[in-house]
Amino acid sequence: MTFETGQARGNQIGLLDGLMTNRAMRRYSDEPVADEDIWTCLEAAVQAPSGGNIQPYQFVVVQDPELRAGLAGIYRRGWARYEVAIAPGEFPNDSARDAWERNNRATVHLAENLEHVPVIVLLLMPTIDMTVHDEEGPMPVGPTHASVYPAIQNFMLAARSLGLGTALTTLHRIYEDDVRSLLGIPERYEVLALLPLGHPTGKWGVAPRYRGAERITSWDAFGEKRTP
Ligand SMILES: Cc1cc2nc3c(=O)[nH]c(=O)nc-3n(C[C@H](O)[C@H](O)[C@H](O)COP(=O)(O)O)c2cc1C
């Protein structure tokens, strides 16, 4: 199957084309993002499913340059620690090395330039337990996160439809207390995700996935495979 990328500015793109060609965008121009577009993404986010429709999340949209610089500094500190801890020793082959290095260059670029991305959106999740109990005990119908990530994905897909790039990032969480104190976020919220939002300079396209749908899907019983 091939998918449209709608590369030209202002092109309308179908839902499936948009989501199939969406990917983590880590390089952005400094062109501002219209508030109207931010609102469209936020409105798309709140249309996502959540357990009991309770929407256990809030957003903080950060446009102020000093605050963006503050967030970028916190993110960079987390990234500097993390990248040392996960640095791969060796690769199975050259193409695996190339793919890792390509991805790593983009990751480094984002860490070094986050303050220049025009908008940074934070997703806050209250530390609540959504588990319901009865006399038989707890009914584990899903952690609170499960009601937040769909909103994050909706936000990112709405951005994609507007020709805006995002990347779901979490390295700021290593120093989450500093994020909370920079922006006055109450302690009861986790700062679940940090999304840069801007006009990407990279190209959309179907991103490589090493575990394709066929490989990780069973039909009727675990381990029963089919080919598409
Ligand atoms: C829970 C989660 C945390 C992530 N954290 C970061 C991050 O801190 N920094 C970053 O650059 N990318 C982060 N990513 C993005 C992933 O690296 C990216 O989605 C993955 O490599 C696939 O990218 P692609 O769609 O462009 O192939 C995160 C993704 C998820 C789902």
The ligand as an ORCA input file, in Angstrom:
! r2SCAN-3c Opt
* xyz 0 1
  C       6.359      6.897     25.892
  C       7.247      7.536     24.830
  C       8.309      8.334     25.238
  C       9.137      8.938     24.288
  N      10.124      9.791     24.709
  C      10.873     10.452     23.796
  C      11.811     11.439     24.213
  O      11.944     11.749     25.398
  N      12.527     12.080     23.256
  C      12.377     11.809     21.926
  O      13.083     12.437     21.114
  N      11.477     10.893     21.497
  C      10.717     10.212     22.396
  N       9.752      9.329     21.973
  C       9.524      9.150     20.526
  C       9.949      7.779     20.033
  O      11.346      7.708     20.007
  C       9.346      7.608     18.632
  O       7.950      7.594     18.755
  C       9.783      6.305     17.985
  O      11.176      6.294     17.821
  C       9.134      6.129     16.615
  O       9.430      7.231     15.808
  P       8.965      7.269     14.278
  O       7.465      7.197     14.253
  O       9.492      8.552     13.710
  O       9.583      6.052     13.633
  C       8.917      8.716     22.900
  C       7.811      7.930     22.505
  C       6.986      7.376     23.453
  C       5.778      6.565     23.008
*
